[in-house]
Amino acid sequence: MKQAIILIVALLAISLMTGVLAEQHEQAFDPKTFDYNKADYNLITDWSVVDWTKIPYERIKDVPPDKLVYEKLSWLQRYSGMTKEQIAANLEKIEDLYHDVSPTEVQKVIESKYDLSDVWIGGKAQIRDGILHCAEGQQNSIDLNRLAKKMRIEVTPDGIIRIEPEFTLLGARPYSGEFPPGSYEVVSELYEIPFTLDGKEVRIMGAFRFSNGRLYAFKKERTLPTINGIALPQLSEPVEIFLDGEAHEGRYLSIDESNKRVRFGAGKDAINVAFTEENKFLDITDPVLISATSGAEVLVQRRSDSIPLITSTLPSDSTMDMVNGNNIYQFSAKTLTLQVNPYKTENPEEGKPAKVRKPLPMTMLFNDEKGENMLETLGKKEKLIMDEQGNFVIIEESMPAETTECFSCARDILANSDVEQYNVLLYHRLGREILTLGNIGELRTKGDPYIARLLLSSLHDLPPELLKSVRNINVVSRERLKELCKSKNIDGCASEGGIIYLPEDFSRETVFHEAGHTRTLDLAQDVTRAEMEFKAYELVLLRKYGEDISANSRETVWTLATEEETQRLSALQQKAEQEEQKDDLEERWETIADDVYGTTLLKEPEEGRDYSTEWKDNTKGPRQGCIRAYGCNNYLEDIATFVEPIANGDHEFFTREGLIMPPGHPLYDSAKYDPRYKQKLDLLLEYQFITEEDYRKILQPLGLGYQPK
């Protein structure tokens, strides 16, 4: 009986096994009958015969990554079906990481594969041999294999690759090794990124662009490009960065930290360079900002035994400004003049003083484009030295550095005995030179050689008749100027007899302006003087021949006088008549001006000012035939402001502002053109306020010829 039971159980087991085998055989993979929607993909034994078009996108996830044939997938299968593992296995086959597969998944894959902290794909890109390429726009690229770990990376829709480090509580994660080759941007808004470039240690913060082995700083919102503690504020166009400290073409910043030298050039634009407290080139407690315009180059050198040396190369039309301490120093290449203005970056709360910034002592040299020292007085080359109080002096370049540029002697340069002795001698030499010019008979200043040097330069460039009209020069403090000129806020004044009063911080424009006044006053005085000379000699003859002073006797004196006396009397009369004809300048000028004086200015001048300086709509600039609003006060100020652009040789002012290009000229601008400007220039030439050379430089570039009278 037991044997029968055992036999029955065995038969049942065999029957069950046969059923299972039969069921397995029925579900074995057959590409013609396989149900891609429901069947188990683990049953597929030959993936070469799979019909990929029949796989629903939601079943793509069931395909083993090593069996997936990426090229045979549809867009929907790729974009909505592929897993991270499948994307990782086919990463370098994907043509478009943004459109062809899920950006969310592909970003995770790249983060994992290259150990990056965050990846965002926002534009068409692909990876080949570990290099990420943008296929559109800027077409940036970067080698991910050589990119530091834990970096953030972004692909923008316009084809830019942007990377930045992962930040920790202590700042940016240190970067070891050089940035990889390629074209991409590095952006860090808050912290410095340490790395090496060309084997040199560099720290950058802000926005920088690598492009085919070249490094550029560029403008980006909320960032200030800074490299090794040197910032580039107010960027308009990218600045190329070099690490050799040498001169380069175009707009560049070149730093050499090992030799403590920084060189930068403006190219065709302008460049602003700020030395922050973190820089290793200058020992400073407050930032120093240097700005240079088109064509200028600046070299900053740290010296171990002397104060820093700053050498500026300034072509004829360039300028250099420097913020040092609480002052702005402005240098103009045309005349190498210097202007000092207060520098304020805060509006302190009421009752609290503004922050006091400590100036950096330095030596400054100014060269022309040929490398020749431009700063000289009476044939002697010079250098400018600034001390820790912001005082500066200009001394002979050959004076020994050990007594004028050492750290201790530069702390108060004005107290340096060598400098003081040089300044005294220089002032006397300059003063004597000034007194040889024109009709100048008196000069009064506080004995500052810089003031004398600027005055000498300005007077040398005055048109001859303006120079002749100046006879007495007084340079006084601003407070004393208010008393002498009877004005609360004025830059200078003039009076009859060729007397001009200037503030100690006067500009070349002010010298030209006041000389314009003395020339105008001289023309009026010449009429009176000539008439008085004629009448005085006539009176001498009347008394000589015993006639009474009457109308009839004035007529008979001509018949009684000798031939020589008659000739002299005739010459004096002719001179008086000629001078009287000249006296119509005011009438002729005001006829051209057409009754605009005072009518277009602010009804109420600024508080504390004696004259309106702005137009009624609170704007400035040329208008109504006047160079600036101040000139439209009266004909005297109109004339004086007209000669101001000539002060620095700015003959292009009239064309640049579109004032004299007539209808029919290619540059004619109906909103700016006014025939009164040309008519007034004609009068200025006729009355010798400007020279024929000035007139030619203003008009000839436009093809507006003239025939001097």
DAVENSUL-V800877 format. One record per residue. N is the residue number from 0. OMEGA is omega in whole degrees, -180 to 180 (* if undefined). NEAR is the number of other ideal C-beta (glycine too) atoms within 8 Angstrom. Layout:
n=N omega=OMEGA near=NEAR
n=N omega=OMEGA near=NEAR
This chain:
n=0 omega=179 near=4
n=1 omega=-180 near=5
n=2 omega=180 near=6
n=3 omega=179 near=7
n=4 omega=179 near=8
n=5 omega=-179 near=8
n=6 omega=180 near=8
n=7 omega=180 near=8
n=8 omega=-179 near=8
n=9 omega=179 near=8
n=10 omega=178 near=8
n=11 omega=-180 near=8
n=12 omega=179 near=8
n=13 omega=-180 near=8
n=14 omega=179 near=8
n=15 omega=-180 near=8
n=16 omega=180 near=8
n=17 omega=179 near=8
n=18 omega=179 near=8
n=19 omega=-180 near=8
n=20 omega=180 near=8
n=21 omega=-180 near=8
n=22 omega=179 near=8
n=23 omega=-180 near=8
n=24 omega=180 near=7
n=25 omega=-177 near=6
n=26 omega=178 near=8
n=27 omega=-174 near=7
n=28 omega=174 near=8
n=29 omega=-175 near=6
n=30 omega=-179 near=9
n=31 omega=-176 near=4
n=32 omega=-175 near=5
n=33 omega=180 near=10
n=34 omega=-176 near=6
n=35 omega=-179 near=9
n=36 omega=-171 near=6
n=37 omega=-173 near=3
n=38 omega=178 near=9
n=39 omega=-178 near=5
n=40 omega=176 near=8
n=41 omega=180 near=4
n=42 omega=-178 near=10
n=43 omega=-178 near=10
n=44 omega=-179 near=4
n=45 omega=-176 near=8
n=46 omega=-180 near=7
n=47 omega=-178 near=4
n=48 omega=-179 near=6
n=49 omega=175 near=10
n=50 omega=-172 near=8
n=51 omega=-179 near=9
n=52 omega=-178 near=6
n=53 omega=-178 near=5
n=54 omega=177 near=12
n=55 omega=-176 near=7
n=56 omega=-178 near=10
n=57 omega=178 near=7
n=58 omega=180 near=12
n=59 omega=-179 near=15
n=60 omega=-178 near=9
n=61 omega=179 near=5
n=62 omega=177 near=11
n=63 omega=-177 near=5
n=64 omega=-177 near=11
n=65 omega=180 near=5
n=66 omega=-175 near=8
n=67 omega=175 near=13
n=68 omega=-170 near=9
n=69 omega=-175 near=9
n=70 omega=-177 near=5
n=71 omega=-179 near=6
n=72 omega=173 near=13
n=73 omega=-180 near=7
n=74 omega=-178 near=7
n=75 omega=179 near=8
n=76 omega=-179 near=13
n=77 omega=-170 near=13
n=78 omega=-174 near=11
n=79 omega=-173 near=8
n=80 omega=-170 near=12
n=81 omega=177 near=15
n=82 omega=178 near=9
n=83 omega=-178 near=9
n=84 omega=179 near=7
n=85 omega=178 near=13
n=86 omega=-180 near=15
n=87 omega=-179 near=11
n=88 omega=-176 near=9
n=89 omega=-172 near=12
n=90 omega=-175 near=12
n=91 omega=174 near=8
n=92 omega=-175 near=7
n=93 omega=-179 near=15
n=94 omega=-175 near=5
n=95 omega=-177 near=10
n=96 omega=-177 near=13
n=97 omega=-174 near=11
n=98 omega=-170 near=5
n=99 omega=179 near=10
n=100 omega=-179 near=11
n=101 omega=179 near=9
n=102 omega=-179 near=10
n=103 omega=-179 near=6
n=104 omega=-178 near=12
n=105 omega=177 near=14
n=106 omega=178 near=11
n=107 omega=180 near=10
n=108 omega=-179 near=12
n=109 omega=178 near=15
n=110 omega=-178 near=12
n=111 omega=-175 near=9
n=112 omega=-175 near=8
n=113 omega=176 near=10
n=114 omega=178 near=7
n=115 omega=-175 near=14
n=116 omega=-177 near=7
n=117 omega=179 near=8
n=118 omega=175 near=11
n=119 omega=179 near=8
n=120 omega=-179 near=12
n=121 omega=180 near=9
n=122 omega=-177 near=13
n=123 omega=-178 near=11
n=124 omega=178 near=14
n=125 omega=178 near=12
n=126 omega=177 near=13
n=127 omega=-178 near=7
n=128 omega=177 near=4
n=129 omega=-180 near=8
n=130 omega=178 near=11
n=131 omega=-179 near=13
n=132 omega=168 near=11
n=133 omega=-174 near=16
n=134 omega=-177 near=9
n=135 omega=174 near=8
n=136 omega=-178 near=10
n=137 omega=177 near=8
n=138 omega=177 near=10
n=139 omega=177 near=13
n=140 omega=178 near=12
n=141 omega=179 near=14
n=142 omega=-177 near=12
n=143 omega=-180 near=13
n=144 omega=-177 near=7
n=145 omega=179 near=7
n=146 omega=-179 near=14
n=147 omega=-179 near=10
n=148 omega=177 near=6
n=149 omega=175 near=9
n=150 omega=173 near=12
n=151 omega=-179 near=11
n=152 omega=-176 near=15
n=153 omega=173 near=10
n=154 omega=-176 near=16
n=155 omega=180 near=11
n=156 omega=-180 near=6
n=157 omega=170 near=8
n=158 omega=179 near=14
n=159 omega=173 near=12
n=160 omega=-177 near=17
n=161 omega=180 near=12
n=162 omega=173 near=14
n=163 omega=-176 near=9
n=164 omega=172 near=14
n=165 omega=-178 near=10
n=166 omega=174 near=8
n=167 omega=178 near=7
n=168 omega=-179 near=2
n=169 omega=-180 near=3
n=170 omega=-178 near=7
n=171 omega=176 near=13
n=172 omega=-178 near=9
n=173 omega=-179 near=5
n=174 omega=179 near=11
n=175 omega=-179 near=5
n=176 omega=-178 near=7
n=177 omega=173 near=8
n=178 omega=-176 near=8
n=179 omega=177 near=10
n=180 omega=180 near=6
n=181 omega=177 near=11
n=182 omega=-176 near=12
n=183 omega=-180 near=13
n=184 omega=174 near=13
n=185 omega=-176 near=14
n=186 omega=174 near=12
n=187 omega=-174 near=14
n=188 omega=-170 near=6
n=189 omega=-172 near=6
n=190 omega=174 near=9
n=191 omega=174 near=10
n=192 omega=178 near=13
n=193 omega=176 near=9
n=194 omega=178 near=13
n=195 omega=178 near=9
n=196 omega=-176 near=10
n=197 omega=178 near=6
n=198 omega=-179 near=5
n=199 omega=-179 near=9
n=200 omega=-178 near=7
n=201 omega=175 near=11
n=202 omega=-179 near=10
n=203 omega=173 near=13
n=204 omega=-176 near=12
n=205 omega=-176 near=15
n=206 omega=179 near=12
n=207 omega=-178 near=15
n=208 omega=172 near=13
n=209 omega=-180 near=14
n=210 omega=178 near=8
n=211 omega=176 near=4
n=212 omega=-180 near=5
n=213 omega=-175 near=7
n=214 omega=-179 near=10
n=215 omega=168 near=12
n=216 omega=-179 near=15
n=217 omega=-177 near=12
n=218 omega=174 near=8
n=219 omega=-177 near=8
n=220 omega=175 near=3
n=221 omega=179 near=4
n=222 omega=174 near=12
n=223 omega=-178 near=8
n=224 omega=-179 near=16
n=225 omega=177 near=13
n=226 omega=-178 near=13
n=227 omega=177 near=10
n=228 omega=177 near=13
n=229 omega=-175 near=15
n=230 omega=180 near=12
n=231 omega=-178 near=15
n=232 omega=174 near=8
n=233 omega=179 near=4
n=234 omega=172 near=12
n=235 omega=177 near=6
n=236 omega=-179 near=6
n=237 omega=177 near=10
n=238 omega=180 near=15
n=239 omega=-176 near=12
n=240 omega=174 near=13
n=241 omega=-178 near=11
n=242 omega=-178 near=11
n=243 omega=180 near=6
n=244 omega=-178 near=11
n=245 omega=178 near=8
n=246 omega=180 near=6
n=247 omega=180 near=9
n=248 omega=173 near=4
n=249 omega=-177 near=8
n=250 omega=-170 near=12
n=251 omega=169 near=13
n=252 omega=-176 near=16
n=253 omega=-177 near=15
n=254 omega=177 near=15
n=255 omega=-173 near=12
n=256 omega=-179 near=10
n=257 omega=179 near=5
n=258 omega=175 near=6
n=259 omega=178 near=9
n=260 omega=179 near=12
n=261 omega=178 near=14
n=262 omega=177 near=14
n=263 omega=-179 near=13
n=264 omega=-176 near=14
n=265 omega=-175 near=15
n=266 omega=180 near=11
n=267 omega=-176 near=7
n=268 omega=177 near=9
n=269 omega=-179 near=9
n=270 omega=176 near=14
n=271 omega=-178 near=11
n=272 omega=-179 near=14
n=273 omega=175 near=12
n=274 omega=-179 near=15
n=275 omega=-180 near=10
n=276 omega=-177 near=8
n=277 omega=-177 near=4
n=278 omega=180 near=11
n=279 omega=-178 near=6
n=280 omega=-179 near=13
n=281 omega=176 near=10
n=282 omega=-175 near=4
n=283 omega=173 near=11
n=284 omega=177 near=4
n=285 omega=-176 near=8
n=286 omega=173 near=10
n=287 omega=-178 near=12
n=288 omega=177 near=11
n=289 omega=179 near=15
n=290 omega=179 near=11
n=291 omega=-180 near=15
n=292 omega=-172 near=11
n=293 omega=175 near=10
n=294 omega=-175 near=12
n=295 omega=174 near=16
n=296 omega=-178 near=12
n=297 omega=176 near=15
n=298 omega=179 near=11
n=299 omega=-177 near=14
n=300 omega=172 near=10
n=301 omega=-179 near=10
n=302 omega=-175 near=8
n=303 omega=-174 near=4
n=304 omega=-178 near=4
n=305 omega=175 near=11
n=306 omega=-177 near=12
n=307 omega=178 near=13
n=308 omega=177 near=12
n=309 omega=-179 near=13
n=310 omega=-179 near=11
n=311 omega=173 near=15
n=312 omega=-172 near=12
n=313 omega=171 near=15
n=314 omega=-167 near=10
n=315 omega=-175 near=7
n=316 omega=-173 near=8
n=317 omega=178 near=13
n=318 omega=175 near=11
n=319 omega=176 near=15
n=320 omega=180 near=10
n=321 omega=171 near=11
n=322 omega=-179 near=12
n=323 omega=-174 near=11
n=324 omega=-179 near=11
n=325 omega=-179 near=10
n=326 omega=170 near=12
n=327 omega=179 near=10
n=328 omega=-176 near=12
n=329 omega=-178 near=11
n=330 omega=179 near=14
n=331 omega=-176 near=11
n=332 omega=-174 near=16
n=333 omega=-178 near=8
n=334 omega=-176 near=10
n=335 omega=175 near=12
n=336 omega=-179 near=10
n=337 omega=178 near=12
n=338 omega=-178 near=9
n=339 omega=178 near=8
n=340 omega=177 near=7
n=341 omega=179 near=6
n=342 omega=180 near=10
n=343 omega=178 near=7
n=344 omega=179 near=3
n=345 omega=168 near=6
n=346 omega=-174 near=3
n=347 omega=178 near=8
n=348 omega=-177 near=4
n=349 omega=179 near=4
n=350 omega=179 near=3
n=351 omega=-179 near=5
n=352 omega=177 near=5
n=353 omega=-180 near=7
n=354 omega=177 near=6
n=355 omega=-179 near=6
n=356 omega=-176 near=8
n=357 omega=179 near=9
n=358 omega=175 near=13
n=359 omega=175 near=12
n=360 omega=-176 near=13
n=361 omega=171 near=11
n=362 omega=-178 near=14
n=363 omega=173 near=12
n=364 omega=-180 near=13
n=365 omega=-179 near=13
n=366 omega=172 near=13
n=367 omega=-176 near=11
n=368 omega=178 near=8
n=369 omega=-179 near=5
n=370 omega=180 near=6
n=371 omega=179 near=6
n=372 omega=-178 near=10
n=373 omega=-173 near=10
n=374 omega=179 near=12
n=375 omega=176 near=9
n=376 omega=179 near=12
n=377 omega=175 near=7
n=378 omega=-179 near=4
n=379 omega=178 near=8
n=380 omega=-174 near=9
n=381 omega=175 near=12
n=382 omega=179 near=12
n=383 omega=179 near=13
n=384 omega=179 near=18
n=385 omega=-178 near=15
n=386 omega=-175 near=14
n=387 omega=177 near=9
n=388 omega=-178 near=6
n=389 omega=174 near=11
n=390 omega=177 near=9
n=391 omega=176 near=12
n=392 omega=173 near=12
n=393 omega=-177 near=12
n=394 omega=-178 near=13
n=395 omega=-176 near=9
n=396 omega=-176 near=11
n=397 omega=178 near=4
n=398 omega=-172 near=11
n=399 omega=-179 near=5
n=400 omega=-177 near=9
n=401 omega=179 near=6
n=402 omega=-178 near=9
n=403 omega=-175 near=15
n=404 omega=176 near=10
n=405 omega=-176 near=12
n=406 omega=-178 near=8
n=407 omega=-177 near=5
n=408 omega=179 near=10
n=409 omega=-179 near=14
n=410 omega=175 near=9
n=411 omega=-172 near=9
n=412 omega=-178 near=16
n=413 omega=179 near=9
n=414 omega=-180 near=6
n=415 omega=-174 near=11
n=416 omega=179 near=6
n=417 omega=180 near=9
n=418 omega=-179 near=14
n=419 omega=180 near=10
n=420 omega=179 near=8
n=421 omega=-179 near=11
n=422 omega=179 near=13
n=423 omega=-180 near=9
n=424 omega=-179 near=8
n=425 omega=-180 near=13
n=426 omega=-179 near=12
n=427 omega=178 near=8
n=428 omega=180 near=10
n=429 omega=180 near=15
n=430 omega=178 near=11
n=431 omega=179 near=8
n=432 omega=179 near=10
n=433 omega=-176 near=14
n=434 omega=175 near=9
n=435 omega=-176 near=5
n=436 omega=173 near=10
n=437 omega=-180 near=8
n=438 omega=-177 near=8
n=439 omega=-178 near=13
n=440 omega=-177 near=6
n=441 omega=179 near=7
n=442 omega=179 near=10
n=443 omega=175 near=7
n=444 omega=180 near=13
n=445 omega=178 near=6
n=446 omega=180 near=7
n=447 omega=-178 near=10
n=448 omega=178 near=13
n=449 omega=178 near=10
n=450 omega=-180 near=11
n=451 omega=-179 near=15
n=452 omega=179 near=12
n=453 omega=179 near=12
n=454 omega=179 near=17
n=455 omega=179 near=13
n=456 omega=-178 near=12
n=457 omega=-178 near=13
n=458 omega=179 near=14
n=459 omega=-175 near=7
n=460 omega=177 near=9
n=461 omega=171 near=12
n=462 omega=-172 near=12
n=463 omega=-176 near=9
n=464 omega=175 near=9
n=465 omega=179 near=15
n=466 omega=-180 near=12
n=467 omega=-176 near=9
n=468 omega=180 near=13
n=469 omega=-177 near=17
n=470 omega=-175 near=11
n=471 omega=-177 near=11
n=472 omega=179 near=13
n=473 omega=177 near=11
n=474 omega=-172 near=12
n=475 omega=177 near=11
n=476 omega=179 near=7
n=477 omega=180 near=8
n=478 omega=179 near=6
n=479 omega=179 near=8
n=480 omega=179 near=15
n=481 omega=-179 near=12
n=482 omega=-176 near=7
n=483 omega=-177 near=10
n=484 omega=179 near=10
n=485 omega=-179 near=5
n=486 omega=-179 near=8
n=487 omega=-176 near=7
n=488 omega=-177 near=7
n=489 omega=-177 near=10
n=490 omega=180 near=7
n=491 omega=176 near=14
n=492 omega=-179 near=12
n=493 omega=178 near=12
n=494 omega=-179 near=6
n=495 omega=-178 near=6
n=496 omega=177 near=6
n=497 omega=-179 near=13
n=498 omega=176 near=11
n=499 omega=178 near=16
n=500 omega=-177 near=12
n=501 omega=173 near=15
n=502 omega=-178 near=12
n=503 omega=177 near=12
n=504 omega=-178 near=7
n=505 omega=176 near=12
n=506 omega=177 near=10
n=507 omega=179 near=13
n=508 omega=-180 near=9
n=509 omega=179 near=12
n=510 omega=179 near=16
n=511 omega=-179 near=15
n=512 omega=-178 near=15
n=513 omega=175 near=16
n=514 omega=174 near=16
n=515 omega=177 near=15
n=516 omega=-177 near=14
n=517 omega=177 near=16
n=518 omega=179 near=14
n=519 omega=179 near=12
n=520 omega=179 near=13
n=521 omega=-179 near=11
n=522 omega=178 near=12
n=523 omega=180 near=10
n=524 omega=180 near=9
n=525 omega=179 near=10
n=526 omega=-180 near=13
n=527 omega=-179 near=8
n=528 omega=-179 near=9
n=529 omega=179 near=14
n=530 omega=179 near=11
n=531 omega=178 near=8
n=532 omega=179 near=11
n=533 omega=-178 near=13
n=534 omega=179 near=8
n=535 omega=180 near=8
n=536 omega=176 near=11
n=537 omega=178 near=11
n=538 omega=177 near=9
n=539 omega=-179 near=8
n=540 omega=179 near=13
n=541 omega=179 near=13
n=542 omega=-179 near=7
n=543 omega=-176 near=6
n=544 omega=170 near=9
n=545 omega=-180 near=4
n=546 omega=174 near=10
n=547 omega=178 near=5
n=548 omega=179 near=7
n=549 omega=-179 near=7
n=550 omega=-179 near=5
n=551 omega=-178 near=6
n=552 omega=178 near=11
n=553 omega=179 near=10
n=554 omega=-177 near=7
n=555 omega=-178 near=9
n=556 omega=180 near=14
n=557 omega=-179 near=8
n=558 omega=-178 near=5
n=559 omega=-176 near=8
n=560 omega=177 near=10
n=561 omega=180 near=5
n=562 omega=179 near=5
n=563 omega=179 near=6
n=564 omega=179 near=9
n=565 omega=179 near=10
n=566 omega=-180 near=8
n=567 omega=179 near=9
n=568 omega=179 near=15
n=569 omega=180 near=8
n=570 omega=179 near=8
n=571 omega=178 near=12
n=572 omega=179 near=9
n=573 omega=179 near=8
n=574 omega=179 near=11
n=575 omega=180 near=13
n=576 omega=179 near=8
n=577 omega=179 near=9
n=578 omega=179 near=13
n=579 omega=177 near=10
n=580 omega=179 near=7
n=581 omega=-175 near=11
n=582 omega=180 near=10
n=583 omega=178 near=7
n=584 omega=-178 near=11
n=585 omega=-178 near=9
n=586 omega=-179 near=7
n=587 omega=-179 near=9
n=588 omega=-178 near=13
n=589 omega=175 near=10
n=590 omega=178 near=7
n=591 omega=-177 near=11
n=592 omega=173 near=12
n=593 omega=169 near=7
n=594 omega=177 near=6
n=595 omega=-172 near=11
n=596 omega=178 near=11
n=597 omega=-172 near=9
n=598 omega=-176 near=6
n=599 omega=-178 near=10
n=600 omega=174 near=13
n=601 omega=180 near=12
n=602 omega=179 near=4
n=603 omega=180 near=3
n=604 omega=178 near=10
n=605 omega=-180 near=8
n=606 omega=179 near=4
n=607 omega=180 near=5
n=608 omega=-178 near=10
n=609 omega=-178 near=7
n=610 omega=174 near=8
n=611 omega=179 near=12
n=612 omega=180 near=11
n=613 omega=178 near=10
n=614 omega=-176 near=11
n=615 omega=-179 near=7
n=616 omega=176 near=4
n=617 omega=177 near=6
n=618 omega=178 near=6
n=619 omega=177 near=7
n=620 omega=-177 near=6
n=621 omega=178 near=9
n=622 omega=173 near=9
n=623 omega=180 near=8
n=624 omega=180 near=11
n=625 omega=179 near=12
n=626 omega=175 near=9
n=627 omega=-174 near=10
n=628 omega=-178 near=14
n=629 omega=-180 near=10
n=630 omega=-180 near=12
n=631 omega=172 near=14
n=632 omega=180 near=11
n=633 omega=-174 near=7
n=634 omega=179 near=10
n=635 omega=180 near=8
n=636 omega=178 near=12
n=637 omega=179 near=17
n=638 omega=-176 near=14
n=639 omega=180 near=14
n=640 omega=179 near=14
n=641 omega=-178 near=14
n=642 omega=-178 near=17
n=643 omega=-179 near=11
n=644 omega=-180 near=11
n=645 omega=-175 near=12
n=646 omega=179 near=15
n=647 omega=178 near=10
n=648 omega=-179 near=7
n=649 omega=-180 near=8
n=650 omega=-179 near=10
n=651 omega=-177 near=7
n=652 omega=-173 near=8
n=653 omega=178 near=12
n=654 omega=180 near=13
n=655 omega=180 near=6
n=656 omega=177 near=9
n=657 omega=-171 near=10
n=658 omega=-170 near=11
n=659 omega=178 near=13
n=660 omega=-173 near=12
n=661 omega=175 near=10
n=662 omega=-177 near=6
n=663 omega=177 near=4
n=664 omega=-178 near=8
n=665 omega=-178 near=4
n=666 omega=-178 near=8
n=667 omega=178 near=10
n=668 omega=-175 near=8
n=669 omega=-179 near=6
n=670 omega=-176 near=5
n=671 omega=-175 near=9
n=672 omega=176 near=13
n=673 omega=-176 near=8
n=674 omega=-178 near=7
n=675 omega=-180 near=11
n=676 omega=179 near=12
n=677 omega=180 near=10
n=678 omega=179 near=9
n=679 omega=175 near=13
n=680 omega=177 near=15
n=681 omega=179 near=9
n=682 omega=179 near=12
n=683 omega=177 near=12
n=684 omega=-178 near=14
n=685 omega=-178 near=7
n=686 omega=170 near=10
n=687 omega=170 near=10
n=688 omega=174 near=13
n=689 omega=-179 near=11
n=690 omega=176 near=9
n=691 omega=179 near=7
n=692 omega=176 near=6
n=693 omega=-177 near=12
n=694 omega=179 near=13
n=695 omega=-178 near=9
n=696 omega=179 near=9
n=697 omega=-169 near=11
n=698 omega=-171 near=12
n=699 omega=177 near=9
n=700 omega=179 near=7
n=701 omega=-175 near=10
n=702 omega=178 near=5
n=703 omega=-177 near=9
n=704 omega=179 near=6
n=705 omega=176 near=8
n=706 omega=-179 near=4
n=707 omega=-179 near=6
n=708 omega=* near=3
